Amino acid sequence: MPHYLMIAPFLILFGAFFLYPILSGLVYSFFEWNAVSLGDFVGFANYFEIWDSRDFGRAASNLLVYISLTVPLGITTAFLLALLVDSFTGRWANFFRSAYFLPVALPAFLAATIWRWIYAPNLGLLNMVLGWFGIPSVNFLNDTSTMIYALIAVDIWVSAGFNMVIILAGLKNIPKELYEAARLDGASKLQQTLFVTIPMLGPVLFFVLTYGVISAMQVFDTPWLLTGSSFISYGGRRNALLFPVMDMMGRAFGSVSFGQAAAYGFMLTIVIVLITLVMFAIRSRLSRQ
């Protein structure tokens, strides 16, 4: 009995702040809930309405492009930065590690403000650099052909430092004897990276990949801030930066359709869980080979 009392605070908090919101949200997703009264029972109507909406299709396609680019590019960037920082020692290693991690510590609104200035047409830093080469000004955050790539650049800048620290910790745990044996066999630096570093970092890279996919599925704050969105108008020009969580928030606080928002959240949760399970299944199969 005493051991149950010891874990009782955790169970109470877990039930109050995790289980109860999930179960109540599931119930609300079957009603026309406006956050004041429960309204009429509509069954799966909220789910069907979201699935058939044009915004859902646009948000899903944007998310697919975003994940397919930002996750591999972000992990590759973080891996290269980790190799670079690992090549330094002493104060220089501390300096570069801190410098690359700094964007992670910045508040989201400050990072978005910095990049809105960099992307600003005519007077923005990036357009000033392009002007030196005779390239005309580009409105990166209002041109539908460049908006999602501008977002990806910002997210890689923000997240690369976090992934770099994790990968760097994995690099420190690789036995030096493996590299010495590879050098004795005549392996080049590239071959050591391909056949020693990457295989030994398998679990770490899998964690970074899984975390990156789950985080990308929930992208919200950066595109919201870059486009100056509100609950009435969000997603940027022609919804070029519309994503599922943004659409969910707009339905909840813009259209006061909290039942649809709850249904949206459960649909997104199911997709995230399924993708995660598939990734773990693939990882488990590869580890047995």
GUMARZA-191856 format. One record per residue: residue in three letters; x negated, y, z of N, C-alpha, C, CB in turn. Coordinates in steps of 0.05 Angstrom, whole numbers, plus 5000, padded with zeros to 4 digits. Glycine has a CB too. Layout:
<recs>
ALAXYZXYZXYZXYZ...
</recs>
This chain:
<recs>
MET498449765000500050005000498350265000501850005024PRO496150275016494550525016493450594989492350505035HIS492750384973491550454946493650574928490350194934TYR496250494931498350624915498650914923500950464918LEU498450974949498651244958496351414947498651254988MET494051294943491751444933492151534904489251284935ILE493451364888493951444860496651574856493751194842ALA498151604878500851734875500752014864502151734902PRO498852194873498752464861498352464831496452624874PHE496552284822496152264793498752174779493852074786LEU500051964790502451864777504652074777503451614791ILE504952224798506952434799506452644778507152564827LEU503952744777503252944757503452834728500453054762PHE502652584725502752464698505652434689501452184699GLY507452364707510252334700511552604695511652194722ALA510852804712512153064710511253224686511653224735PHE508653204679507553384658506853234632505153514668PHE507252964632506652814607508952644599504152644611LEU509852464616511952274608514652424605512252054628TYR515352594625517952724623518152904599518352894648PRO516153074592516453234568516753064542514053414565ILE515352844541515552674517518252554515513352454518LEU519252434537521852304536524152514532522352144561SER523952734545526052944541525953054513525653174562GLY523553084501523353174474524552974454520453224467LEU524152724460525352514443528452534444524452234452VAL529552584467532452604470533352854455533252624500TYR531953084459532853334446532653314415531053554456SER530953144405530753124376533253014362528352954369PHE535052904378537552794367539852984371538152524379PHE539353224381541453424386540753684372541853454417GLU542853854370542454124361541854294385545054234346TRP539454274394538554404419537454674413536454224434ASN538354874428537355154424535855254448539755334417ALA534955074465533355134489535055244512531155334483VAL537655274507539555364528541555154533540955634520SER542955064512544954854515544154624496547854954508LEU544954384504544154144489545454134462544753894505GLY547854224459549254234433550353954426547354324412ASP551053934400552253684390550153474384553953744365PHE550953224387549253004379549352974349550152734393VAL546952974336546752964307545252714297545453214296GLY544452544315543052304307540352364294544752144288PHE539952244270537452294256537552524236536652044241ALA539652694239540052914220537653104220542653064226ASN536553164244534253344246531853224231533553384275TYR531452964233529152844219529552854189528852544229PHE532052794180532552794151532353084140535352684145GLU533253274155533153554146530253644143534653744165ILE528553574161525753644159524453504136524253564185TRP524953244133523853084111524553194084524652794114ASP527053294081527953394055527253684050530953354054SER526153824070525654104066523154154049525254244093ARG523154374034520854444017518454514034521654673999ASP518854644057516654724074515154474084517654894097PHE516554264090515254024100513353904078517353814108GLY514253894054512653794032510153964028514153784006ARG510554234029508254414026506254384049509254704024ALA507254364073505554334097503954074095507154344123ALA505353854087504053594085501853594064506053374079SER502353714041500353724020497953894028501553833993ASN498454124041496254294051494554134072497354544064LEU495953984089494553834110492753624097496453714129LEU493753484076492253274063489653394051493953144041VAL489853614037487553744026485553834048488353984008TYR486753954068485054054091483453834104486854194111ILE484853604110483453384124481353264106485453174132SER481953224080480153094062477653254057481553044035LEU477653514063475353674059473953754085476053934044THR475453844104474253954128472953734146476254104145VAL474153494147473053294164470253194153474953054166PRO470053104128467453014119465353234118467652884092LEU466153474109464253694108463353774136465453934093GLY465253784154464653864182462753664195467153884198ILE463253404191461453204204458753204191462752924201THR458653234164456053254151454453494160456453264120THR455753724163454353964172453353924201456254204171ALA455053804218454253764246451853564247456553654262PHE451953364230449753164230447153294221450452924211LEU447153454201444753594191443753784212445253734165LEU445553934225444754114247443453964270447054284256ALA444653724277443453564298440653474292445353324304LEU440253384267437553304258435653534260437653194230LEU436553774252434854014253434054084282436254254240VAL436054094299435554164327433753944340438154194343ASP434153694333432653474345429653494337433853214337SER429153634315426353654306424753864322426253724276PHE426254024337424854224354424654124382426454504353THR422854254397422554184425422354444442419954014430GLY422754414468422454644486424454864482419754754482ARG423555114483425355334482426755374456423855594489TRP425355294434426555314407428955124405424555264385ALA428654884416430954694415433354804431430054424427ASN432854924454434955044470436255284455433855134497PHE434555444442435555674428437455594405433255844416PHE436555404388438255324365440755174374436655154346ARG440455014395442854874406444955074416441954684428SER444055274430445855484440447055644418444455664460ALA445355714398446255884376448455744359443955964358TYR448055484354449955344338452555274354448755084327PHE452255264380454555204397456255454403453655064423LEU455055684399456455934407459255964394454756174398PRO459655904368462355934357464455764372462355854329VAL463655544384465555374398466555524423464255104406ALA464855684435465555824460467156074455463155884475LEU467256164430468756414424471756364426467956514396PRO473356554436476256524435477156524406477656764450ALA479356384401480356344374480956614360482856174373PHE482156794375482857054363480357214355484657214382LEU478257184371475757334365474457214340473857324388ALA474356944338473256824314474856894289473256514318ALA477556904292479156974269478757264261482156924275THR478357444281477857724275475257764260477857884301ILE473157624269470557634256470857554226468457454270TRP472257334221472457234194474457394177473256944195ARG476457514189478157694174476557934164480557794191TRP474558024180472858244171470958144149471258354195ILE469857904152468057794132469457754106466857524142TYR472057664106473557604082474957854071475557394088ALA474958074085476458314076475658394048475958544096PRO477658464031477058544004475558804003479558563987ASN473758833984472159073979470159134001474059313977LEU470959174026469159254047468259024064470359464064GLY469258784060468358554076465558464070470258314071LEU464258344089461458264086461058084062460458134112LEU462757884059462457694038462857824010464457464041ASN464758004008465158133983462958333977467858283983MET461758443997459458623993457058463981458558764019VAL456658223992454558053981455157973953454157793999LEU457657893947458457823920458058053901461357723919GLY458558303911458258533894455458583885459258783908TRP453458503902450658523895449958363870448858433918PHE451558153865451057973842453058033819451257683850GLY454458253822456258333800458858183800454958303774ILE459558033821462057883823464258063834461657623840PRO466458083820468658253830469758163857470958263810SER470958353871472058303898474258083897473158553910VAL474257913917476157693920477757733946474757413919ASN480357713944482057733968482357453979484757873962PHE480457363994480257084003482756994018477857034019LEU483957174034486157094051488857164039485857224078ASN488957244014491457294001491557173973491857593999ASP489457053964489356913938489856613943486556963924THR492056513932492856233938490756033929495456173925SER488956113911486955923901484555903919486056003873THR484256093938481956103956482656073985480356353951MET485156103992485956124021485155884037488856174023ILE485755644026485155404042482155354044486555164029TYR480655434024477755394026476555594045476455423998ALA477755834047476856024067477355924095478256294063LEU479655794099480355674125478355454132483155564125ILE477755284112475955064117473155164126475654884092ALA472255374113469655484121469655584150468855714102VAL471755714158472055804185472055574205474555984189ASP473655374199473855144217471254984220476054964208ILE469754964198467154834199465254994217465954784171TRP465355254213463655434229464255404259463955724220VAL466855384265467655364293467055094305470555424296SER467554874290467454604302464754474299469554434289ALA463054564281460554424276458754414301458954564254GLY458854624317457154634341457954424362457254904354PHE460554374365461554174383460653894374464654184386ASN461153834349460353574338457253544339461353534310MET455853764334452953744334451953654362451754024327VAL453053764383452153694410452653394416453653864431ILE454953294407455553014411453552834395458452944402ILE453152904370451252754353448452774364451352844324LEU447753004373445053044385444552874409444653344392ALA446652844426446452664449445952374440448952684466GLY447352304418446852034407444051994396448851974385LEU443052204383440252194373438252144395439552444357LYS438752274418436852254440436751964452437552454462ASN438851814447439051544458437951334439441851484465ILE437051404415435951214396433051154405436151314367PRO432350904409429650844418427550934397429350534422LYS425451054406423351154388421850914375421351324404GLU421950684388420550454377421650374349420750224395LEU424250424345425450364319424250534296428450404320TYR423750784302422550964282419650884277422751254291GLU418250814299415450724296415250474279414150684323ALA417050294283417050044267417650104238419049844278ALA419550294234420250364206417950504192422750554206ARG416450674207414150804195411950604188413051024214LEU411550414205409550204200410250044175409250014224ASP412850014170413749874146413750054121416549764150GLY412850304124412650484101415150634095411750334078ALA417050654113419650784108419151094109421750704129SER420351224090420251524089422251634109420851624060LYS422151904112424052034130426951984122423452344131LEU427451994096430151944086431051664092430352004056GLN429251474087429851194093430351144123427651014082GLN428751284139429151254168431951364176426951404184THR432751574164435351694170437651504161435751964156LEU437251394137439351224125439650954139438951174096PHE437350834146437350554156436850524186435250404141VAL436150744199435750734228437750924242432850804236THR437551174235439151374249442151334246438451654240ILE443051314221445951294217447151034229446551304187PRO445950804224447050564237447050574267445450314228MET445050684279444950704308446950904319442150784318LEU447751104302449751304310452551214304449051564297GLY452950964296455550874288457750934307455450584283PRO457550864333459750924352460151224356459050804379VAL457951374356458251664359459551794335455451794363LEU458751714311460051824287462951744285458451724262PHE463551504294466451414294468051594313466651124302PHE466951654336468351824355468752104343466751854381VAL466652214331466852474318468952474296464152574308LEU468952264280470852234258473752224268470251994241THR474152054289476852024300477852284312476851804321TYR476152414328476852664340477352884319474552754359GLY475752884298476053074277478753044262473853064257VAL479452794256482052744242484352834260482252454234ILE484352754285486552814303486753124307486152684331SER484453254310484553544312485553684287481753654319ALA484653584264485553704238488553664234483953574215MET489653444243492553394241494153604256493253114250GLN492853724277494353914294493454194289493853834323VAL492154254267491154524262493454734264489854534234PHE492854944278494955154282493755434285496655084306ASP492055464305491355734313489755884292489755724338THR487855754279486155894260487755994236483855714251PRO489255824221490855934199492956134208492155704184TRP494056094231496056284242494856564245497156184269LEU492456574257491156824262489956954236488956794282LEU488856784219487756894194489857024177486356674179THR492256914177494357024160496157224174496156804150GLY495457284199497057474214499957394217496957754201SER500457134221503157024221504757104246502956724219SER507357084244509157114266511156884264510657394266PHE512956864283514956654283517056694261516356624310ILE517156934250519056984228517756944201520057274230SER515157024198513756994173511056864179513357274159TYR510556634168508056484174507256314150508456304200GLY504756244150503756064128502356214106506055924117GLY502256484107500956634087502456644061498256514081ARG501156754040502456794014503156524002500656953995ARG505656503994506756253982506156003999505556223954ASN506056044024505555824043503055674037507955634043ALA501055814028498455684021497055584045496755874005LEU497655694069496355604094498555514113494655824106LEU500555394103502655274120501854994128505455284106PHE502054934154501354674164503654574183498654674179PRO503754314188505954204203506454334230505553914208VAL504354384246504854504272505854784270502254504289MET504954934250505955204245508955194237504355344223ASP509655004220512454974212514154904236512654764190MET513054724253514554644277515054884296513054424292MET512955044300513255284317515155484305510555414322GLY515155514279516955704266519855614269516255734237ARG520355354266523055254269524055284298523154954261ALA522155254317522955274345523555564353520855154363PHE521555744349521756014360522756214339519156094371GLY522556144314523556334293526456274286521956304268SER527156024281529855954275531455854299529855734253VAL530255844322531555744347532755474342533655944356SER531355304328532255024323530354834338532354954292PHE530554834364528754674380529154374376529054744410GLY531554294369532054014363530353924339534953964358GLN530354094318528654024294525754034302529254224271ALA524954224318522154244326521253994341521654494343ALA523053894359522453644374522153414355524653594395ALA523953394336523853174316521253204300526253184297TYR520553444293518053494278515653394294517753794271GLY515653454319513453374336513153074338513753494364PHE515452934340515252644341514352514315517952534349MET515252634293514252534267511252564265515652684244LEU510252794273507352844272505852654291506753134278THR507052614314505752434334505552154323507252434360ILE507652054310507651784299505551754278510451714288VAL505251964261503251954239500451944251503552194221ILE499952114272497352114285496651844297497252344306VAL498651734311498151474324497551254303500651394341LEU499051254281498651054261495951084248500851074239ILE495151324242492551374230490251284249492151664222THR490651354274488651274294488350974297489351394321LEU490650834297490650544298489250414274493450434301VAL489750534251488550424226485450464228489650564201MET484650704237481750754239480450564259481251044248PHE481750514281480550324301480550034290482150334327ALA482649964274482649694263480449664242485449644249ILE479949864226477749854207475049844221477850104188ARG474750004242472250004257471849724270472350214280SER473949604281473649344293472849134273476249264307ARG474049144249473348944229470548984219475348974205LEU469649234215466949274206464849194227466549574199SER465549224253463649154274463248854276464549264300ARG465248704267465048404268463548294244467848284270GLN463048454224461748344200458648354204462548514175
</recs>
